[in-house]
Amino acid sequence: MSRELRDLIASLDAPPATFAFDTPSAELAGDGAMEEPTAHFISVDSPQSQSQSQSQSQSSGPDVPQITLQWQALTLKLSVKNPSTKEMEEKAILTDVSGAARPGELLVIMGPSGAGKSTLLDCISGRNTAVEGTITANGVQWSKTLKRFSSYVMQDDMFYATITVREHLIYQARLRMGRSTTVEEYTKRVDTVLEELGLTKCRDTLIGGIRLRGISGGERKRLSFATEILTNPSLLFVDEPTSGLDSYMAEAVMLQLQQLAREGRTVITTVHQPSSELFSLFDNLYLLCDGATVYNGKASEAVAYFGALGFQCPGFVNPTDYFMRQLVVLDREKDEAGVKRLQLLKDEWVLSSRNVLRLVRDRIAFRANFFLQLFISAIVGLIYLQLDITQTGIQNFAGAFFVIIVNQTFTTASPLFIAIPTELPMVLHEYKSGLYRLAVWYISKILSELPLQVFMPFVFFIPTYFLIGIGHGFVTYISLQLFVVLLNFAAVGLGYMVSCLVRRVEIAPIVGIVILMPFMLFGGLFLNASSSPPYFVWIQYISPIKYGYEGLMKVFWKEIDTIPCADGQNCIARTGQEVLEYYSMDGLSVEFDGVMLLVLGVVFRFVGLVALWLNVRNKS
C-alpha cells in the first residue's frame, strides 16, 4: 500500500477539513461592469454551512468514507494554432482557480459554454494530468492511487443496447469489485443499488439504443449513477447530468444527486444553465468564466453577493439566466480516471461473456448476416451452376474460386471497418475508469466473436460447393472449407486493423476499400504472379486474397489428373498441375498458403491493437 493511500485512510476517521480561498473574479459584461478583474474573498465554509454539512453527512445511507477535496491555484495552458498567423500560441484554459468540495454537499460548477467547466472537473478528478497546481484529498496529495475512492459519470450515457439494466450492473460489479467479492455479495450490492436509484421496475428491461427500444432518458441517467456508485465511492464527479433531459427528468436527476450527497459523498457536477427549480437544489455554486473563478460559495447566497457588487438580479428572473448573460465566454473540454483492477483472466472472462450475450441478443444483425451469406451463395452457385472439367471449365472454376474468395473477404471485413469506432466511446469510458486493460478488452472481443466468424463461412460455402459441383469427396470439401475459414480469419483481422487505425466512422470504410482493392488486383486472377511489376510485387505477399485463392486452386486442381482436350483444340492445360503452372501457382505448397492466412490474421490483429493503444494514448 502506498504512503498516500495510508495517509488518506488514516484521515477518514478525522472530521473533514474545511477551507476558504481568495478567488479572483472574472470580468463581467453589461452596465456597471468592472473595469478589470479584482480579487474577492468568498467564504466557502461559514459556520452555518459547516454545521449544515455535518448534519447532512449524518443522513441515513450507506457507510461512505468522507473525503474533502481541495484544489489550489490550478492552471492549465494548451498550445493552439493561431488561425491568422498559423503559429502556435499558448492559451490559458484555467487560470489560478481554487476551491473545495465537502462530504454531504452538492457542489455545482457553472459557466457559459467554453468557460472550462468540464476541464476543471477533469482536472480535479485526476483525468487531466497536464494541470499545474495542488489537489488534495483530506490534506493528502491527490494521486492515481487515490482515484479508487472516486467515480466519474460522463455526459453521454454509454451502454450496450442488447443487455438488461441488471445484467449491465452485474457485469460492471464483476469488473469493478475486488477479487474476494463473492457472487452473493456483488449481486446483493447490485440489487441494493437498483433499489436506491429507483431502477427496480426496469431491472429486466433491455437498455436499448438507436434501433432497439429500451429504458427512458431519465432511467439511462440514473443507470449511469448506479454504475458508478457500485463501489460506494466517496467522491462522485458528474459531467452535465441534465443534458438532453426535460425539466421533470432534470429535476429528478438533480434530486438523485442531492440524495447521493446526503449519504456522505462529496458530489461535484457541472450544469450549463439550470432552471430556477434546479438552482434551489444546489448546496454550493462554483461559477467560472474564461477559466477563472467568478464565485465560489453557497448557492443560496450568490444572488445577494452579485447584488452587492452592483449586479442585482431582477425579480421573477432565473438567477442562473442572469448570471450567464453577464459572463464573457471562451471554449475547451475532456480526458481520464482510475479504479482497482481484477485479475486479467477474470477480466477476460467477464468481458467475453458480456460480448457473447450482446451477440446472442442482437438477432437482427445475426439474421441479416445469415441470410446475406445464403443469398450470395445462391447467386454465385447459380452463375457457376454444375461446372464441367473442360478447357472452358478451367476459366470457369478459376473465376468461381476467385469470386468466393473476394466475396468472403469483402463481406467479412467491410462491416468491421466501423465496428471499433462505434464501440470505442463505451470502451474508453470503462478503460479510463481502470476497469480493465485495453489489450484485455481487445482479446475478449476477438475470442467472443470467433465462433460466429467460423460459423458464417460454412453457411456460405456448403450451398456453393454443391451448386457449383466441385465434388471430389469429403476430404476435398473439408480442405476447401478450411481455406474459406482461414481467409475469413485473415479478413476479420484486416477489418479490426483498419477499424483501429481509423477512428472516424465515415472515413474507415473508404480506407478499408483502398486497402482491399490492391489485394484483389494482386490476388492471382487479374494479374499473373510472374508478371507483377517489381515495385508492386510486395503487395501480393501480404494479400490474404492471394493466399486464399491459391489455396482453393491448389486443393481442387491437384485432384484433377486429366482435362479433356479435343484434337485441334487450343488447350490451356491437360492436367490439374498444368493449370497451376499456367496461373503461376506451382511454386509453394498448399500448406504454406494456409499458414500465411493464419499469420496474416494474427499480424493484422496485433497491428490493430498497437494502433488502438496509440490512438487512446494520443487522445488521453
Residue pairs with C-beta under 8 A, 6 or more apart in sequence:
2 143
2 145
4 140
4 141
4 143
4 145
4 146
5 145
5 146
7 139
7 140
8 67
8 137
8 138
8 140
8 146
8 149
9 65
11 138
11 139
11 140
12 65
12 66
12 67
12 138
14 138
15 54
16 53
16 57
16 66
16 67
16 68
16 102
16 103
16 138
17 68
17 70
17 138
17 139
18 44
18 45
18 50
18 68
18 100
18 102
19 44
19 45
19 68
19 70
19 100
20 41
20 42
20 43
20 44
20 45
21 42
21 44
21 72
21 98
21 99
21 100
21 296
22 39
22 40
22 41
22 98
23 39
23 40
23 41
23 42
23 97
23 98
23 99
23 293
23 295
23 296
24 37
24 38
24 39
24 40
24 95
24 96
24 292
24 293
25 34
25 37
25 38
25 39
25 40
25 292
25 293
25 294
25 295
26 37
26 288
26 289
26 290
26 292
26 293
26 294
26 327
26 328
27 33
27 34
27 36
27 37
27 289
27 290
27 328
28 34
28 294
28 309
28 311
28 326
28 327
28 328
29 326
29 327
29 328
30 311
30 325
30 326
32 310
32 311
34 309
37 292
40 309
42 295
42 296
42 297
42 305
43 297
44 99
44 100
44 284
44 296
44 297
45 53
45 100
45 102
46 298
49 284
49 298
52 105
52 283
53 102
53 103
53 104
53 105
54 104
55 104
56 104
56 105
56 261
56 262
56 283
57 66
57 103
57 104
57 264
58 104
58 264
59 104
59 262
59 263
59 264
60 263
61 259
61 262
61 263
61 264
62 232
62 263
62 264
63 232
63 264
64 103
64 232
64 233
64 234
64 263
64 264
64 265
65 149
65 234
66 103
66 104
66 234
66 264
66 266
67 103
67 137
67 138
67 149
67 234
67 235
67 266
68 100
68 101
68 102
68 103
68 137
68 138
68 266
69 100
69 101
69 124
69 135
69 136
69 137
69 142
69 235
69 266
69 268
70 99
70 100
70 134
70 135
70 136
70 137
70 139
71 97
71 98
71 99
71 100
71 123
71 124
71 133
71 134
71 135
71 136
72 98
72 133
72 134
72 135
73 96
73 97
73 98
73 132
73 133
73 134
74 94
74 96
74 97
74 98
74 120
74 123
74 124
74 131
74 132
74 133
74 134
74 135
75 92
75 94
75 95
75 96
75 97
75 131
75 132
75 133
76 92
76 93
76 94
76 116
76 119
76 123
76 128
76 130
76 131
76 132
76 291
77 90
77 91
77 92
77 93
78 90
78 91
78 93
78 130
78 332
79 88
79 89
79 90
79 91
80 88
80 89
80 90
80 91
81 87
81 88
81 89
82 88
82 89
92 291
93 116
93 119
93 291
93 330
93 332
94 116
94 119
94 120
94 123
94 131
94 291
94 292
95 290
95 291
95 292
96 292
97 120
97 133
97 288
97 291
97 292
97 293
98 293
98 296
99 107
99 286
99 293
99 296
101 107
101 124
101 235
101 266
101 267
101 268
101 284
102 266
103 234
103 261
103 264
103 265
103 266
104 261
104 262
104 264
104 265
104 266
105 261
105 266
105 267
105 283
105 284
106 257
106 258
106 261
106 267
106 269
106 281
106 282
106 283
106 284
107 266
107 267
107 268
107 269
107 283
107 284
107 285
107 286
108 269
108 270
108 271
108 274
108 282
108 284
108 285
108 286
108 299
109 117
109 120
109 121
109 268
109 269
109 270
109 271
109 286
109 288
110 117
110 270
110 271
110 272
110 273
110 274
110 285
110 286
110 287
110 288
110 320
110 323
110 324
111 117
111 287
111 288
111 289
111 294
111 327
112 289
112 324
112 327
112 328
112 329
112 330
113 272
113 329
113 331
114 329
114 330
114 331
114 332
115 288
115 289
115 290
115 291
115 327
115 329
115 330
116 288
116 290
116 291
116 330
116 332
117 270
117 272
117 288
118 155
118 239
118 240
118 270
118 333
118 334
119 128
119 291
119 332
119 333
119 334
120 286
120 288
121 237
121 239
121 268
121 269
121 270
122 128
122 333
122 334
122 335
122 336
123 131
123 135
124 135
124 237
124 268
125 147
125 150
125 152
125 235
125 237
125 268
125 337
126 135
126 142
126 143
126 144
126 146
126 147
126 150
126 336
126 337
126 338
127 152
127 334
127 335
127 336
127 337
127 432
128 335
128 336
129 336
134 141
135 141
135 142
136 142
137 146
137 149
137 235
140 146
144 338
147 337
147 338
147 339
147 434
148 231
148 338
148 339
148 340
148 434
149 233
149 234
149 235
150 233
150 234
150 235
150 236
150 237
150 337
151 228
151 229
151 231
151 233
151 235
151 236
151 237
151 337
151 339
151 433
152 228
152 237
152 238
152 239
152 337
152 432
152 433
153 224
153 225
153 227
153 228
153 236
153 237
153 238
153 239
153 241
154 224
154 239
154 429
155 239
155 240
155 241
155 243
156 425
157 220
157 221
157 223
157 224
158 425
158 426
158 429
159 168
159 207
159 209
159 220
159 223
159 426
160 168
160 207
160 354
160 358
160 426
161 206
161 207
161 208
161 209
161 210
161 211
161 212
161 214
162 206
162 207
162 212
162 357
162 358
162 361
162 362
163 171
163 206
163 207
163 354
163 357
163 358
163 361
164 203
164 204
164 205
164 206
164 207
165 194
165 199
165 202
165 203
165 204
165 205
165 207
165 215
165 219
165 223
166 190
166 194
166 203
166 204
167 357
168 207
168 223
168 227
169 190
169 193
169 194
169 223
169 226
169 227
169 230
170 186
170 187
170 190
171 350
171 353
171 354
172 227
172 230
172 435
173 181
173 186
173 187
173 189
173 190
173 230
174 186
174 342
174 346
174 350
175 342
175 347
175 350
175 351
175 430
175 435
175 436
176 230
176 231
176 339
176 340
176 433
176 435
177 185
177 186
177 189
177 230
177 231
178 340
178 342
179 342
179 343
179 346
189 230
190 230
193 199
193 226
193 229
193 230
194 200
194 203
194 226
196 226
196 229
197 222
197 223
197 225
197 226
197 229
197 256
198 222
198 256
199 219
199 222
199 223
199 226
202 215
202 219
205 214
205 215
206 212
206 213
206 214
206 215
206 361
207 214
207 215
207 220
207 223
208 214
208 215
211 364
215 223
216 249
217 244
217 245
217 249
218 245
218 249
218 252
218 253
221 241
221 245
221 249
221 253
222 253
222 256
224 241
225 236
225 238
225 256
225 257
225 260
228 236
229 236
229 260
229 265
231 339
231 340
233 265
234 264
234 265
234 266
235 265
235 266
235 268
236 257
236 260
236 265
236 266
236 267
236 268
237 268
237 269
238 257
238 267
238 268
238 269
238 270
239 269
239 270
240 270
240 271
240 272
241 253
241 254
241 257
241 269
241 271
242 249
242 250
242 253
242 254
242 271
242 274
242 278
243 272
245 253
247 275
247 277
250 274
250 275
250 278
251 275
251 277
251 278
251 281
254 274
254 278
254 281
255 281
257 267
257 269
258 267
258 281
258 283
260 267
261 267
261 283
271 278
273 320
273 321
273 324
274 282
274 320
275 318
275 320
276 318
276 319
276 320
279 299
279 318
279 319
279 320
282 299
283 298
283 299
284 296
284 297
284 298
284 299
285 295
285 296
285 297
285 298
285 299
285 302
286 293
286 295
286 296
287 293
287 294
287 295
287 296
287 302
287 323
287 327
288 294
289 327
289 328
289 329
289 330
290 328
290 329
290 330
291 330
294 327
295 302
295 305
295 306
297 305
302 319
302 323
303 313
303 319
306 312
306 313
306 323
306 326
307 313
311 322
311 326
313 319
313 322
314 322
335 432
335 620
336 432
336 620
337 432
337 433
337 434
338 432
338 433
338 434
339 433
339 434
339 435
340 434
341 347
341 434
341 435
341 436
341 437
342 350
342 436
344 437
344 440
347 435
347 436
347 437
347 440
347 444
348 440
348 443
348 444
348 447
351 436
351 440
351 441
351 444
351 445
351 448
352 444
352 447
352 448
353 448
355 444
355 445
355 448
355 449
356 448
359 366
359 448
359 449
359 452
366 452
369 456
370 456
370 459
372 411
373 411
373 456
373 459
373 460
374 459
374 460
374 463
376 407
376 411
376 460
377 459
377 460
377 461
377 462
377 463
377 464
377 467
378 463
378 467
380 400
380 403
380 404
380 407
380 464
380 467
380 468
381 463
381 464
381 466
381 467
381 468
382 467
383 400
383 403
384 396
384 397
384 399
384 400
384 403
384 467
384 468
385 467
385 468
385 469
386 467
386 468
386 469
387 393
387 396
387 397
387 400
387 468
387 469
389 560
389 563
389 564
390 563
390 564
391 563
391 564
391 565
391 569
391 570
391 571
391 572
393 563
394 563
394 572
394 573
394 579
394 582
395 572
397 468
397 556
398 525
398 553
398 579
398 583
399 525
400 468
401 549
401 552
401 553
401 556
402 523
402 524
402 525
402 549
404 461
404 464
404 484
404 552
405 487
405 523
405 545
405 548
405 549
405 552
406 520
406 523
406 545
407 460
408 457
408 460
408 484
408 487
408 488
408 491
408 548
409 487
409 491
409 494
409 516
409 519
409 520
409 544
409 545
409 548
410 516
412 453
412 456
412 488
412 491
412 492
412 495
413 491
413 492
413 494
413 495
413 498
413 512
413 516
414 495
414 509
414 512
414 513
415 495
416 492
416 495
416 496
416 498
416 499
417 495
417 498
417 499
417 502
417 508
417 509
417 511
417 512
418 499
418 505
418 508
418 509
419 495
419 496
419 499
420 496
420 499
420 500
420 608
420 612
421 499
421 502
421 503
421 504
421 505
421 508
422 505
424 503
427 438
427 441
428 616
428 619
430 436
430 441
431 437
431 438
431 441
431 616
432 620
438 609
438 612
438 613
438 616
439 609
439 613
442 608
442 609
442 612
446 496
446 605
449 492
453 488
453 489
453 492
454 485
454 488
456 488
457 481
457 484
457 485
457 487
457 488
458 481
458 485
460 484
461 480
461 481
461 484
462 481
465 477
465 480
465 481
470 476
470 477
470 480
470 556
472 556
472 559
476 555
476 556
476 559
479 555
479 590
480 552
480 555
480 556
482 594
483 548
483 551
483 552
483 555
483 593
483 594
483 597
484 548
484 552
486 548
486 551
486 594
486 597
486 598
486 601
487 544
487 545
487 547
487 548
487 551
487 597
489 597
489 598
489 601
490 544
490 547
490 548
490 597
490 598
490 600
490 601
490 604
491 544
492 601
493 600
493 601
493 602
493 603
493 604
493 605
493 608
494 512
494 515
494 516
494 544
494 600
494 604
495 512
496 604
496 605
496 608
497 604
497 605
497 607
497 608
497 611
498 508
498 511
498 512
498 515
498 608
499 508
499 608
500 607
500 608
500 609
500 611
500 612
500 615
501 511
501 607
501 608
501 611
502 508
502 511
503 615
518 536
518 539
518 543
519 539
519 542
519 543
519 544
519 545
519 546
520 526
520 543
520 545
521 527
521 539
522 532
522 536
522 539
522 540
522 543
522 545
522 546
523 540
523 543
523 545
523 546
523 549
524 540
524 545
524 546
524 549
524 550
524 553
524 583
524 584
524 585
525 549
525 583
528 583
528 584
529 540
529 546
529 583
529 584
529 585
530 584
532 539
532 540
540 546
542 600
544 597
544 600
544 601
547 593
547 594
547 596
547 597
547 600
548 593
548 597
550 585
550 588
550 590
550 593
551 590
551 593
551 594
551 597
553 579
553 580
553 583
553 585
554 580
554 585
554 589
554 590
554 593
555 590
556 576
557 576
557 577
557 579
557 580
558 576
558 577
558 580
558 590
559 576
560 575
560 576
560 579
561 575
561 576
562 574
562 575
563 571
563 573
563 574
563 575
563 576
563 578
563 579
565 571
565 574
572 578
572 579
572 582
573 579
573 581
573 582
577 586
580 586
